[in-house]
Amino acid sequence: MAAPVLAEQGLLDKFIGDSVMAEFGVPQHRGDQEEALAAVRSALAMQRNLHQLNKALAEEGSEPLRHGIGIHCGDVVAGNLGSSHRLEYTVIGGSVNVASRLESLTRLFPQHSILVSRAVLDLLGEKATVEALGFHALKGWPEPIEVFGLIGITL
């Protein structure tokens, strides 16, 4: 799951249990549209990699794995955060929380392992093929946001 992030010049922020937190556009920013496209290309490559892994697991008689990916864009605070005893480069802010909540929402839509916000879809424009999934209240967010299941992009 890490290789597609690095291939798209994303930043592997941290591994949290079986989760990966990645950002695009920090510390260097190539423009909102390019960063959104990079995040989506990375997510689709992760999806392809998981499909290949599941084929190998099936041949071994093992159960398939499933993943969920949430993609959102917006303002964040980026930098070395922590204390004088332990600093780490990371991002914080509402946009980080929205992406995390979108990932959690994938459990309600098993047919869509990648969910994007309206903000991301607006940056992708006609390049994206999505299914509208309606407005959803997200924990800690003041108003419901419009959610889309990503099907693919055209390059």
C-alpha positions, 0 to 999 in steps of 0.5 A: 500500500505504501508504494503507490503513495510514493510513486505519486510523490505523496508523503507516508505520514504514519502507519496506525495499526493496519491503516496508512495515513498519507498526504499529497501536497506537503511539504511541496505543493504542485497545485490542488488539482494535481495533488487531488489527481495524485491521491486518486491515482494512488488510491486506484493503484492500491485497489489494484494491488489489493486485488492482486494480493487477494488473488494470491490469497484465494489460491492459498485458500485464505480469505480476501482482505478489504480496504477502505480509502477516504480522500478529502482536500482542504487546509491543514497545519503541517509541520513538526508537531509534538513535544520537546521529547518527541517531534514528528512531521505530520498534518492536523486539522479538520480536513484530516478528520474528514478524510478519516471519517470518509474512510470509516464510511466505506464500511457502509458502502462495501461496493465502494472502497474509495470515497471522495468528498465534493471538494475532491470531485470538484478538483477532478472534474470530468476526469472522474467517474463516480457514484453519488452516495448522498450527504452524510453526517460525519462525527466532529464535522458541523454539517453533512458532506456530499460523498461519492464512490470513486469508480475511476478516472481518465488520464 
